[in-house]
Amino acid sequence: MNKYFSENLGATFRSLRKEAREKLKISFARAYSLTLILLILVGSLYIWILNSNANNGYQMTRVESVRRERQQTKHMLRAKIAKQESVIELYKKDEKMRPVDPENITYITLTP
């Protein structure tokens, strides 16, 4: 029993990951170069994201200015339509139409 316990106790505390990690040896120069490469990659990704956001913001600004310009044109066209449909303009176009004078109106009464 004592022999079985001592053999399994050693196997319990020994794992494959631990042994692999203990065999992995990284020198200072290798760790420094890997860290430098990682920092360069992260920095490049950061700059790429900033550039992408700036481009999208510029395009959104252009789209917004075009939308504002078209909306202003739409308002001007609606104002022109309203002016052309006004009563005074309709009177100018049609000579038969005359404004009604409320004092000269004669009422017809119908008797049953």
ROKOLNU-837212 format. One record per atom (N, C-alpha, C): residue in three letters; chain; x, y, z. Coordinates in Angstrom, 3 decimals, decimal comma. Layout:
<nodes>
@kolse: ALA; vexvo: A; c1: X; c2: Y; c3: Z
...
</nodes>
This chain:
<nodes>
@kolse: MET; vexvo: A; c1: 0,819; c2: -1,196; c3: 0,000
@kolse: MET; vexvo: A; c1: 0,000; c2: 0,000; c3: 0,000
@kolse: MET; vexvo: A; c1: 0,859; c2: 1,255; c3: 0,000
@kolse: ASN; vexvo: A; c1: 1,892; c2: 1,234; c3: 0,803
@kolse: ASN; vexvo: A; c1: 2,768; c2: 2,382; c3: 0,898
@kolse: ASN; vexvo: A; c1: 3,467; c2: 2,632; c3: -0,426
@kolse: LYS; vexvo: A; c1: 3,846; c2: 1,552; c3: -1,124
@kolse: LYS; vexvo: A; c1: 4,497; c2: 1,671; c3: -2,418
@kolse: LYS; vexvo: A; c1: 3,527; c2: 2,257; c3: -3,450
@kolse: TYR; vexvo: A; c1: 2,314; c2: 1,792; c3: -3,444
@kolse: TYR; vexvo: A; c1: 1,295; c2: 2,302; c3: -4,377
@kolse: TYR; vexvo: A; c1: 1,026; c2: 3,791; c3: -4,124
@kolse: PHE; vexvo: A; c1: 0,954; c2: 4,179; c3: -2,897
@kolse: PHE; vexvo: A; c1: 0,688; c2: 5,569; c3: -2,547
@kolse: PHE; vexvo: A; c1: 1,830; c2: 6,483; c3: -2,987
@kolse: SER; vexvo: A; c1: 3,057; c2: 6,047; c3: -2,815
@kolse: SER; vexvo: A; c1: 4,193; c2: 6,889; c3: -3,180
@kolse: SER; vexvo: A; c1: 4,334; c2: 7,022; c3: -4,699
@kolse: GLU; vexvo: A; c1: 4,040; c2: 5,969; c3: -5,461
@kolse: GLU; vexvo: A; c1: 4,122; c2: 6,050; c3: -6,920
@kolse: GLU; vexvo: A; c1: 3,025; c2: 6,941; c3: -7,491
@kolse: ASN; vexvo: A; c1: 1,819; c2: 6,814; c3: -6,991
@kolse: ASN; vexvo: A; c1: 0,708; c2: 7,639; c3: -7,491
@kolse: ASN; vexvo: A; c1: 0,794; c2: 9,076; c3: -7,008
@kolse: LEU; vexvo: A; c1: 1,389; c2: 9,287; c3: -5,869
@kolse: LEU; vexvo: A; c1: 1,536; c2: 10,647; c3: -5,366
@kolse: LEU; vexvo: A; c1: 2,450; c2: 11,459; c3: -6,280
@kolse: GLY; vexvo: A; c1: 3,500; c2: 10,839; c3: -6,750
@kolse: GLY; vexvo: A; c1: 4,396; c2: 11,518; c3: -7,678
@kolse: GLY; vexvo: A; c1: 3,703; c2: 11,815; c3: -9,000
@kolse: ALA; vexvo: A; c1: 2,877; c2: 10,893; c3: -9,477
@kolse: ALA; vexvo: A; c1: 2,162; c2: 11,084; c3: -10,732
@kolse: ALA; vexvo: A; c1: 1,059; c2: 12,140; c3: -10,586
@kolse: THR; vexvo: A; c1: 0,535; c2: 12,265; c3: -9,381
@kolse: THR; vexvo: A; c1: -0,522; c2: 13,247; c3: -9,162
@kolse: THR; vexvo: A; c1: 0,001; c2: 14,664; c3: -9,335
@kolse: PHE; vexvo: A; c1: 1,163; c2: 14,926; c3: -8,832
@kolse: PHE; vexvo: A; c1: 1,703; c2: 16,281; c3: -8,891
@kolse: PHE; vexvo: A; c1: 2,450; c2: 16,570; c3: -10,183
@kolse: ARG; vexvo: A; c1: 2,602; c2: 15,572; c3: -11,020
@kolse: ARG; vexvo: A; c1: 3,289; c2: 15,759; c3: -12,283
@kolse: ARG; vexvo: A; c1: 2,251; c2: 15,751; c3: -13,404
@kolse: SER; vexvo: A; c1: 2,170; c2: 16,825; c3: -14,150
@kolse: SER; vexvo: A; c1: 1,229; c2: 16,864; c3: -15,268
@kolse: SER; vexvo: A; c1: 1,985; c2: 17,189; c3: -16,549
@kolse: LEU; vexvo: A; c1: 1,365; c2: 16,866; c3: -17,645
@kolse: LEU; vexvo: A; c1: 2,025; c2: 17,093; c3: -18,936
@kolse: LEU; vexvo: A; c1: 2,205; c2: 18,579; c3: -19,213
@kolse: ARG; vexvo: A; c1: 1,191; c2: 19,387; c3: -18,870
@kolse: ARG; vexvo: A; c1: 1,316; c2: 20,832; c3: -19,123
@kolse: ARG; vexvo: A; c1: 2,436; c2: 21,433; c3: -18,307
@kolse: LYS; vexvo: A; c1: 2,536; c2: 20,996; c3: -17,051
@kolse: LYS; vexvo: A; c1: 3,577; c2: 21,544; c3: -16,190
@kolse: LYS; vexvo: A; c1: 4,958; c2: 21,165; c3: -16,717
@kolse: GLU; vexvo: A; c1: 5,100; c2: 19,953; c3: -17,151
@kolse: GLU; vexvo: A; c1: 6,395; c2: 19,516; c3: -17,694
@kolse: GLU; vexvo: A; c1: 6,729; c2: 20,266; c3: -18,980
@kolse: ALA; vexvo: A; c1: 5,727; c2: 20,487; c3: -19,831
@kolse: ALA; vexvo: A; c1: 5,977; c2: 21,218; c3: -21,075
@kolse: ALA; vexvo: A; c1: 6,335; c2: 22,662; c3: -20,768
@kolse: ARG; vexvo: A; c1: 5,683; c2: 23,252; c3: -19,782
@kolse: ARG; vexvo: A; c1: 5,970; c2: 24,639; c3: -19,436
@kolse: ARG; vexvo: A; c1: 7,356; c2: 24,776; c3: -18,823
@kolse: GLU; vexvo: A; c1: 7,773; c2: 23,797; c3: -18,075
@kolse: GLU; vexvo: A; c1: 9,105; c2: 23,847; c3: -17,481
@kolse: GLU; vexvo: A; c1: 10,192; c2: 23,670; c3: -18,536
@kolse: LYS; vexvo: A; c1: 9,896; c2: 22,946; c3: -19,604
@kolse: LYS; vexvo: A; c1: 10,888; c2: 22,756; c3: -20,661
@kolse: LYS; vexvo: A; c1: 10,996; c2: 23,975; c3: -21,574
@kolse: LEU; vexvo: A; c1: 9,974; c2: 24,804; c3: -21,592
@kolse: LEU; vexvo: A; c1: 9,969; c2: 25,980; c3: -22,461
@kolse: LEU; vexvo: A; c1: 10,839; c2: 27,060; c3: -21,832
@kolse: LYS; vexvo: A; c1: 11,897; c2: 27,386; c3: -22,481
@kolse: LYS; vexvo: A; c1: 12,805; c2: 28,410; c3: -21,963
@kolse: LYS; vexvo: A; c1: 12,912; c2: 29,512; c3: -22,992
@kolse: ILE; vexvo: A; c1: 12,612; c2: 30,726; c3: -22,560
@kolse: ILE; vexvo: A; c1: 12,680; c2: 31,884; c3: -23,451
@kolse: ILE; vexvo: A; c1: 13,777; c2: 32,798; c3: -22,930
@kolse: SER; vexvo: A; c1: 14,655; c2: 33,168; c3: -23,829
@kolse: SER; vexvo: A; c1: 15,727; c2: 34,062; c3: -23,431
@kolse: SER; vexvo: A; c1: 15,198; c2: 35,495; c3: -23,356
@kolse: PHE; vexvo: A; c1: 15,966; c2: 36,345; c3: -22,744
@kolse: PHE; vexvo: A; c1: 15,554; c2: 37,750; c3: -22,605
@kolse: PHE; vexvo: A; c1: 15,421; c2: 38,414; c3: -23,969
@kolse: ALA; vexvo: A; c1: 16,353; c2: 38,152; c3: -24,870
@kolse: ALA; vexvo: A; c1: 16,309; c2: 38,763; c3: -26,201
@kolse: ALA; vexvo: A; c1: 15,072; c2: 38,305; c3: -26,969
@kolse: ARG; vexvo: A; c1: 14,733; c2: 37,024; c3: -26,859
@kolse: ARG; vexvo: A; c1: 13,562; c2: 36,509; c3: -27,547
@kolse: ARG; vexvo: A; c1: 12,278; c2: 37,105; c3: -26,954
@kolse: ALA; vexvo: A; c1: 12,198; c2: 37,195; c3: -25,641
@kolse: ALA; vexvo: A; c1: 11,024; c2: 37,792; c3: -24,997
@kolse: ALA; vexvo: A; c1: 10,902; c2: 39,275; c3: -25,376
@kolse: TYR; vexvo: A; c1: 12,030; c2: 39,975; c3: -25,422
@kolse: TYR; vexvo: A; c1: 12,022; c2: 41,393; c3: -25,798
@kolse: TYR; vexvo: A; c1: 11,553; c2: 41,561; c3: -27,243
@kolse: SER; vexvo: A; c1: 12,059; c2: 40,730; c3: -28,149
@kolse: SER; vexvo: A; c1: 11,672; c2: 40,853; c3: -29,558
@kolse: SER; vexvo: A; c1: 10,199; c2: 40,478; c3: -29,751
@kolse: LEU; vexvo: A; c1: 9,711; c2: 39,450; c3: -29,058
@kolse: LEU; vexvo: A; c1: 8,300; c2: 39,090; c3: -29,163
@kolse: LEU; vexvo: A; c1: 7,408; c2: 40,205; c3: -28,630
@kolse: THR; vexvo: A; c1: 7,812; c2: 40,816; c3: -27,533
@kolse: THR; vexvo: A; c1: 7,045; c2: 41,939; c3: -26,980
@kolse: THR; vexvo: A; c1: 7,038; c2: 43,111; c3: -27,946
@kolse: LEU; vexvo: A; c1: 8,160; c2: 43,388; c3: -28,551
@kolse: LEU; vexvo: A; c1: 8,255; c2: 44,492; c3: -29,513
@kolse: LEU; vexvo: A; c1: 7,375; c2: 44,222; c3: -30,734
@kolse: ILE; vexvo: A; c1: 7,387; c2: 43,007; c3: -31,231
@kolse: ILE; vexvo: A; c1: 6,542; c2: 42,653; c3: -32,380
@kolse: ILE; vexvo: A; c1: 5,069; c2: 42,768; c3: -32,010
@kolse: LEU; vexvo: A; c1: 4,705; c2: 42,313; c3: -30,828
@kolse: LEU; vexvo: A; c1: 3,323; c2: 42,413; c3: -30,372
@kolse: LEU; vexvo: A; c1: 2,893; c2: 43,875; c3: -30,251
@kolse: LEU; vexvo: A; c1: 3,755; c2: 44,720; c3: -29,714
@kolse: LEU; vexvo: A; c1: 3,435; c2: 46,151; c3: -29,611
@kolse: LEU; vexvo: A; c1: 3,276; c2: 46,801; c3: -30,985
@kolse: ILE; vexvo: A; c1: 4,111; c2: 46,407; c3: -31,927
@kolse: ILE; vexvo: A; c1: 4,000; c2: 46,947; c3: -33,282
@kolse: ILE; vexvo: A; c1: 2,687; c2: 46,510; c3: -33,917
@kolse: LEU; vexvo: A; c1: 2,299; c2: 45,256; c3: -33,739
@kolse: LEU; vexvo: A; c1: 1,032; c2: 44,769; c3: -34,289
@kolse: LEU; vexvo: A; c1: -0,159; c2: 45,483; c3: -33,663
@kolse: VAL; vexvo: A; c1: -0,136; c2: 45,650; c3: -32,350
@kolse: VAL; vexvo: A; c1: -1,246; c2: 46,335; c3: -31,678
@kolse: VAL; vexvo: A; c1: -1,299; c2: 47,804; c3: -32,106
@kolse: GLY; vexvo: A; c1: -0,143; c2: 48,444; c3: -32,232
@kolse: GLY; vexvo: A; c1: -0,097; c2: 49,838; c3: -32,695
@kolse: GLY; vexvo: A; c1: -0,612; c2: 49,989; c3: -34,112
@kolse: SER; vexvo: A; c1: -0,240; c2: 49,050; c3: -34,977
@kolse: SER; vexvo: A; c1: -0,724; c2: 49,098; c3: -36,364
@kolse: SER; vexvo: A; c1: -2,234; c2: 48,912; c3: -36,422
@kolse: LEU; vexvo: A; c1: -2,751; c2: 47,997; c3: -35,621
@kolse: LEU; vexvo: A; c1: -4,193; c2: 47,788; c3: -35,563
@kolse: LEU; vexvo: A; c1: -4,906; c2: 49,042; c3: -35,057
@kolse: TYR; vexvo: A; c1: -4,345; c2: 49,681; c3: -34,053
@kolse: TYR; vexvo: A; c1: -4,929; c2: 50,906; c3: -33,497
@kolse: TYR; vexvo: A; c1: -4,966; c2: 52,027; c3: -34,548
@kolse: ILE; vexvo: A; c1: -3,874; c2: 52,202; c3: -35,273
@kolse: ILE; vexvo: A; c1: -3,816; c2: 53,234; c3: -36,313
@kolse: ILE; vexvo: A; c1: -4,797; c2: 52,912; c3: -37,434
@kolse: TRP; vexvo: A; c1: -4,910; c2: 51,641; c3: -37,805
@kolse: TRP; vexvo: A; c1: -5,856; c2: 51,246; c3: -38,852
@kolse: TRP; vexvo: A; c1: -7,289; c2: 51,546; c3: -38,430
@kolse: ILE; vexvo: A; c1: -7,628; c2: 51,261; c3: -37,172
@kolse: ILE; vexvo: A; c1: -8,986; c2: 51,532; c3: -36,679
@kolse: ILE; vexvo: A; c1: -9,251; c2: 53,038; c3: -36,667
@kolse: LEU; vexvo: A; c1: -8,287; c2: 53,837; c3: -36,231
@kolse: LEU; vexvo: A; c1: -8,466; c2: 55,293; c3: -36,238
@kolse: LEU; vexvo: A; c1: -8,674; c2: 55,823; c3: -37,652
@kolse: ASN; vexvo: A; c1: -7,901; c2: 55,324; c3: -38,591
@kolse: ASN; vexvo: A; c1: -8,020; c2: 55,758; c3: -39,974
@kolse: ASN; vexvo: A; c1: -9,377; c2: 55,361; c3: -40,556
@kolse: SER; vexvo: A; c1: -9,810; c2: 54,156; c3: -40,258
@kolse: SER; vexvo: A; c1: -11,112; c2: 53,692; c3: -40,742
@kolse: SER; vexvo: A; c1: -12,238; c2: 54,554; c3: -40,187
@kolse: ASN; vexvo: A; c1: -12,187; c2: 54,855; c3: -38,900
@kolse: ASN; vexvo: A; c1: -13,214; c2: 55,710; c3: -38,304
@kolse: ASN; vexvo: A; c1: -13,191; c2: 57,122; c3: -38,882
@kolse: ALA; vexvo: A; c1: -12,006; c2: 57,647; c3: -39,152
@kolse: ALA; vexvo: A; c1: -11,911; c2: 58,986; c3: -39,736
@kolse: ALA; vexvo: A; c1: -12,522; c2: 59,011; c3: -41,137
@kolse: ASN; vexvo: A; c1: -12,252; c2: 57,971; c3: -41,928
@kolse: ASN; vexvo: A; c1: -12,825; c2: 57,902; c3: -43,271
@kolse: ASN; vexvo: A; c1: -14,346; c2: 57,804; c3: -43,218
@kolse: ASN; vexvo: A; c1: -14,854; c2: 56,977; c3: -42,313
@kolse: ASN; vexvo: A; c1: -16,304; c2: 56,853; c3: -42,185
@kolse: ASN; vexvo: A; c1: -16,931; c2: 58,169; c3: -41,734
@kolse: GLY; vexvo: A; c1: -16,275; c2: 58,865; c3: -40,812
@kolse: GLY; vexvo: A; c1: -16,782; c2: 60,158; c3: -40,357
@kolse: GLY; vexvo: A; c1: -16,796; c2: 61,182; c3: -41,477
@kolse: TYR; vexvo: A; c1: -15,756; c2: 61,188; c3: -42,317
@kolse: TYR; vexvo: A; c1: -15,706; c2: 62,121; c3: -43,443
@kolse: TYR; vexvo: A; c1: -16,832; c2: 61,822; c3: -44,426
@kolse: GLN; vexvo: A; c1: -17,058; c2: 60,545; c3: -44,712
@kolse: GLN; vexvo: A; c1: -18,139; c2: 60,184; c3: -45,633
@kolse: GLN; vexvo: A; c1: -19,499; c2: 60,559; c3: -45,051
@kolse: MET; vexvo: A; c1: -19,679; c2: 60,373; c3: -43,764
@kolse: MET; vexvo: A; c1: -20,946; c2: 60,748; c3: -43,126
@kolse: MET; vexvo: A; c1: -21,155; c2: 62,261; c3: -43,193
@kolse: THR; vexvo: A; c1: -20,097; c2: 63,030; c3: -43,049
@kolse: THR; vexvo: A; c1: -20,202; c2: 64,485; c3: -43,153
@kolse: THR; vexvo: A; c1: -20,622; c2: 64,886; c3: -44,560
@kolse: ARG; vexvo: A; c1: -20,045; c2: 64,246; c3: -45,562
@kolse: ARG; vexvo: A; c1: -20,429; c2: 64,540; c3: -46,946
@kolse: ARG; vexvo: A; c1: -21,880; c2: 64,185; c3: -47,213
@kolse: VAL; vexvo: A; c1: -22,293; c2: 63,022; c3: -46,748
@kolse: VAL; vexvo: A; c1: -23,679; c2: 62,596; c3: -46,948
@kolse: VAL; vexvo: A; c1: -24,631; c2: 63,557; c3: -46,236
@kolse: GLU; vexvo: A; c1: -24,270; c2: 63,984; c3: -45,046
@kolse: GLU; vexvo: A; c1: -25,116; c2: 64,904; c3: -44,289
@kolse: GLU; vexvo: A; c1: -25,223; c2: 66,263; c3: -44,986
@kolse: SER; vexvo: A; c1: -24,142; c2: 66,748; c3: -45,573
@kolse: SER; vexvo: A; c1: -24,207; c2: 68,030; c3: -46,278
@kolse: SER; vexvo: A; c1: -25,070; c2: 67,917; c3: -47,537
@kolse: VAL; vexvo: A; c1: -24,966; c2: 66,791; c3: -48,248
@kolse: VAL; vexvo: A; c1: -25,811; c2: 66,582; c3: -49,436
@kolse: VAL; vexvo: A; c1: -27,279; c2: 66,498; c3: -49,022
@kolse: ARG; vexvo: A; c1: -27,554; c2: 65,795; c3: -47,915
@kolse: ARG; vexvo: A; c1: -28,936; c2: 65,680; c3: -47,429
@kolse: ARG; vexvo: A; c1: -29,494; c2: 67,045; c3: -47,044
@kolse: ARG; vexvo: A; c1: -28,684; c2: 67,857; c3: -46,374
@kolse: ARG; vexvo: A; c1: -29,119; c2: 69,198; c3: -45,974
@kolse: ARG; vexvo: A; c1: -29,396; c2: 70,075; c3: -47,202
@kolse: GLU; vexvo: A; c1: -28,534; c2: 69,951; c3: -48,220
@kolse: GLU; vexvo: A; c1: -28,719; c2: 70,730; c3: -49,446
@kolse: GLU; vexvo: A; c1: -30,003; c2: 70,307; c3: -50,172
@kolse: ARG; vexvo: A; c1: -30,236; c2: 69,011; c3: -50,270
@kolse: ARG; vexvo: A; c1: -31,447; c2: 68,524; c3: -50,935
@kolse: ARG; vexvo: A; c1: -32,712; c2: 68,906; c3: -50,163
@kolse: GLN; vexvo: A; c1: -32,621; c2: 68,893; c3: -48,853
@kolse: GLN; vexvo: A; c1: -33,774; c2: 69,272; c3: -48,044
@kolse: GLN; vexvo: A; c1: -34,083; c2: 70,763; c3: -48,230
@kolse: GLN; vexvo: A; c1: -33,054; c2: 71,574; c3: -48,331
@kolse: GLN; vexvo: A; c1: -33,259; c2: 72,999; c3: -48,568
@kolse: GLN; vexvo: A; c1: -33,886; c2: 73,220; c3: -49,949
@kolse: THR; vexvo: A; c1: -33,428; c2: 72,479; c3: -50,951
@kolse: THR; vexvo: A; c1: -34,019; c2: 72,579; c3: -52,288
@kolse: THR; vexvo: A; c1: -35,485; c2: 72,152; c3: -52,252
@kolse: LYS; vexvo: A; c1: -35,788; c2: 71,094; c3: -51,507
@kolse: LYS; vexvo: A; c1: -37,166; c2: 70,627; c3: -51,389
@kolse: LYS; vexvo: A; c1: -38,051; c2: 71,711; c3: -50,760
@kolse: HIS; vexvo: A; c1: -37,554; c2: 72,379; c3: -49,728
@kolse: HIS; vexvo: A; c1: -38,334; c2: 73,450; c3: -49,093
@kolse: HIS; vexvo: A; c1: -38,565; c2: 74,620; c3: -50,047
@kolse: MET; vexvo: A; c1: -37,543; c2: 74,944; c3: -50,832
@kolse: MET; vexvo: A; c1: -37,701; c2: 76,040; c3: -51,794
@kolse: MET; vexvo: A; c1: -38,728; c2: 75,665; c3: -52,856
@kolse: LEU; vexvo: A; c1: -38,709; c2: 74,430; c3: -53,342
@kolse: LEU; vexvo: A; c1: -39,686; c2: 74,003; c3: -54,345
@kolse: LEU; vexvo: A; c1: -41,106; c2: 73,991; c3: -53,771
@kolse: ARG; vexvo: A; c1: -41,239; c2: 73,576; c3: -52,523
@kolse: ARG; vexvo: A; c1: -42,561; c2: 73,610; c3: -51,900
@kolse: ARG; vexvo: A; c1: -43,061; c2: 75,043; c3: -51,748
@kolse: ALA; vexvo: A; c1: -42,159; c2: 75,955; c3: -51,459
@kolse: ALA; vexvo: A; c1: -42,555; c2: 77,366; c3: -51,348
@kolse: ALA; vexvo: A; c1: -43,005; c2: 77,898; c3: -52,710
@kolse: LYS; vexvo: A; c1: -42,303; c2: 77,516; c3: -53,768
@kolse: LYS; vexvo: A; c1: -42,703; c2: 77,947; c3: -55,112
@kolse: LYS; vexvo: A; c1: -44,073; c2: 77,376; c3: -55,486
@kolse: ILE; vexvo: A; c1: -44,292; c2: 76,105; c3: -55,148
@kolse: ILE; vexvo: A; c1: -45,596; c2: 75,492; c3: -55,438
@kolse: ILE; vexvo: A; c1: -46,698; c2: 76,201; c3: -54,671
@kolse: ALA; vexvo: A; c1: -46,446; c2: 76,487; c3: -53,409
@kolse: ALA; vexvo: A; c1: -47,462; c2: 77,175; c3: -52,608
@kolse: ALA; vexvo: A; c1: -47,753; c2: 78,559; c3: -53,166
@kolse: LYS; vexvo: A; c1: -46,720; c2: 79,241; c3: -53,651
@kolse: LYS; vexvo: A; c1: -46,928; c2: 80,574; c3: -54,226
@kolse: LYS; vexvo: A; c1: -47,768; c2: 80,478; c3: -55,502
@kolse: GLN; vexvo: A; c1: -47,472; c2: 79,487; c3: -56,333
@kolse: GLN; vexvo: A; c1: -48,219; c2: 79,349; c3: -57,583
@kolse: GLN; vexvo: A; c1: -49,646; c2: 78,880; c3: -57,351
@kolse: GLU; vexvo: A; c1: -49,916; c2: 78,219; c3: -56,267
@kolse: GLU; vexvo: A; c1: -51,268; c2: 77,772; c3: -55,968
@kolse: GLU; vexvo: A; c1: -52,053; c2: 78,780; c3: -55,125
@kolse: SER; vexvo: A; c1: -51,448; c2: 79,901; c3: -54,818
@kolse: SER; vexvo: A; c1: -52,145; c2: 80,877; c3: -53,987
@kolse: SER; vexvo: A; c1: -53,314; c2: 81,505; c3: -54,762
@kolse: VAL; vexvo: A; c1: -54,228; c2: 82,063; c3: -54,031
@kolse: VAL; vexvo: A; c1: -55,447; c2: 82,615; c3: -54,636
@kolse: VAL; vexvo: A; c1: -55,120; c2: 83,760; c3: -55,587
@kolse: ILE; vexvo: A; c1: -54,206; c2: 84,611; c3: -55,220
@kolse: ILE; vexvo: A; c1: -53,866; c2: 85,768; c3: -56,071
@kolse: ILE; vexvo: A; c1: -53,295; c2: 85,297; c3: -57,402
@kolse: GLU; vexvo: A; c1: -52,429; c2: 84,311; c3: -57,377
@kolse: GLU; vexvo: A; c1: -51,857; c2: 83,792; c3: -58,619
@kolse: GLU; vexvo: A; c1: -52,936; c2: 83,136; c3: -59,476
@kolse: LEU; vexvo: A; c1: -53,844; c2: 82,418; c3: -58,849
@kolse: LEU; vexvo: A; c1: -54,927; c2: 81,809; c3: -59,618
@kolse: LEU; vexvo: A; c1: -55,802; c2: 82,879; c3: -60,267
@kolse: TYR; vexvo: A; c1: -56,060; c2: 83,990; c3: -59,597
@kolse: TYR; vexvo: A; c1: -56,835; c2: 85,089; c3: -60,172
@kolse: TYR; vexvo: A; c1: -56,104; c2: 85,715; c3: -61,351
@kolse: LYS; vexvo: A; c1: -54,798; c2: 85,817; c3: -61,243
@kolse: LYS; vexvo: A; c1: -54,035; c2: 86,405; c3: -62,346
@kolse: LYS; vexvo: A; c1: -54,081; c2: 85,508; c3: -63,587
@kolse: LYS; vexvo: A; c1: -54,062; c2: 84,213; c3: -63,399
@kolse: LYS; vexvo: A; c1: -54,059; c2: 83,289; c3: -64,526
@kolse: LYS; vexvo: A; c1: -55,427; c2: 83,168; c3: -65,194
@kolse: ASP; vexvo: A; c1: -56,478; c2: 83,246; c3: -64,433
@kolse: ASP; vexvo: A; c1: -57,826; c2: 83,069; c3: -64,967
@kolse: ASP; vexvo: A; c1: -58,595; c2: 84,377; c3: -64,794
@kolse: GLU; vexvo: A; c1: -58,875; c2: 85,037; c3: -65,909
@kolse: GLU; vexvo: A; c1: -59,553; c2: 86,324; c3: -65,865
@kolse: GLU; vexvo: A; c1: -61,014; c2: 86,203; c3: -65,443
@kolse: LYS; vexvo: A; c1: -61,616; c2: 85,038; c3: -65,659
@kolse: LYS; vexvo: A; c1: -63,016; c2: 84,866; c3: -65,303
@kolse: LYS; vexvo: A; c1: -63,194; c2: 84,795; c3: -63,789
@kolse: MET; vexvo: A; c1: -62,165; c2: 84,379; c3: -63,124
@kolse: MET; vexvo: A; c1: -62,274; c2: 84,302; c3: -61,672
@kolse: MET; vexvo: A; c1: -62,026; c2: 85,672; c3: -61,077
@kolse: ARG; vexvo: A; c1: -62,953; c2: 86,120; c3: -60,325
@kolse: ARG; vexvo: A; c1: -62,820; c2: 87,405; c3: -59,642
@kolse: ARG; vexvo: A; c1: -63,040; c2: 87,176; c3: -58,145
@kolse: PRO; vexvo: A; c1: -62,351; c2: 87,918; c3: -57,339
@kolse: PRO; vexvo: A; c1: -62,610; c2: 87,782; c3: -55,912
@kolse: PRO; vexvo: A; c1: -64,035; c2: 88,222; c3: -55,583
@kolse: VAL; vexvo: A; c1: -64,606; c2: 87,576; c3: -54,628
@kolse: VAL; vexvo: A; c1: -65,985; c2: 87,864; c3: -54,247
@kolse: VAL; vexvo: A; c1: -65,983; c2: 89,005; c3: -53,240
@kolse: ASP; vexvo: A; c1: -66,837; c2: 89,989; c3: -53,546
@kolse: ASP; vexvo: A; c1: -66,999; c2: 91,101; c3: -52,616
@kolse: ASP; vexvo: A; c1: -68,177; c2: 90,759; c3: -51,705
@kolse: PRO; vexvo: A; c1: -67,971; c2: 90,639; c3: -50,409
@kolse: PRO; vexvo: A; c1: -69,057; c2: 90,213; c3: -49,528
@kolse: PRO; vexvo: A; c1: -70,216; c2: 91,203; c3: -49,457
@kolse: GLU; vexvo: A; c1: -70,018; c2: 92,464; c3: -49,816
@kolse: GLU; vexvo: A; c1: -71,101; c2: 93,449; c3: -49,751
@kolse: GLU; vexvo: A; c1: -72,058; c2: 93,324; c3: -50,931
@kolse: ASN; vexvo: A; c1: -71,599; c2: 92,821; c3: -52,040
@kolse: ASN; vexvo: A; c1: -72,423; c2: 92,730; c3: -53,241
@kolse: ASN; vexvo: A; c1: -73,042; c2: 91,348; c3: -53,437
@kolse: ILE; vexvo: A; c1: -73,046; c2: 90,541; c3: -52,458
@kolse: ILE; vexvo: A; c1: -73,602; c2: 89,200; c3: -52,582
@kolse: ILE; vexvo: A; c1: -75,120; c2: 89,289; c3: -52,424
@kolse: THR; vexvo: A; c1: -75,813; c2: 88,661; c3: -53,327
@kolse: THR; vexvo: A; c1: -77,274; c2: 88,592; c3: -53,215
@kolse: THR; vexvo: A; c1: -77,634; c2: 87,160; c3: -52,861
@kolse: TYR; vexvo: A; c1: -78,478; c2: 87,017; c3: -51,918
@kolse: TYR; vexvo: A; c1: -78,896; c2: 85,719; c3: -51,472
@kolse: TYR; vexvo: A; c1: -80,240; c2: 85,360; c3: -52,078
@kolse: ILE; vexvo: A; c1: -80,370; c2: 84,162; c3: -52,478
@kolse: ILE; vexvo: A; c1: -81,629; c2: 83,676; c3: -53,047
@kolse: ILE; vexvo: A; c1: -82,291; c2: 82,823; c3: -51,982
@kolse: THR; vexvo: A; c1: -83,492; c2: 83,148; c3: -51,741
@kolse: THR; vexvo: A; c1: -84,254; c2: 82,359; c3: -50,760
@kolse: THR; vexvo: A; c1: -85,224; c2: 81,467; c3: -51,483
@kolse: LEU; vexvo: A; c1: -85,302; c2: 80,287; c3: -51,117
@kolse: LEU; vexvo: A; c1: -86,199; c2: 79,317; c3: -51,725
@kolse: LEU; vexvo: A; c1: -87,416; c2: 79,159; c3: -50,808
@kolse: THR; vexvo: A; c1: -88,569; c2: 79,246; c3: -51,402
@kolse: THR; vexvo: A; c1: -89,804; c2: 79,055; c3: -50,632
@kolse: THR; vexvo: A; c1: -90,374; c2: 77,707; c3: -50,946
@kolse: PRO; vexvo: A; c1: -90,886; c2: 77,032; c3: -49,977
@kolse: PRO; vexvo: A; c1: -91,445; c2: 75,710; c3: -50,239
@kolse: PRO; vexvo: A; c1: -92,811; c2: 75,719; c3: -50,801
</nodes>
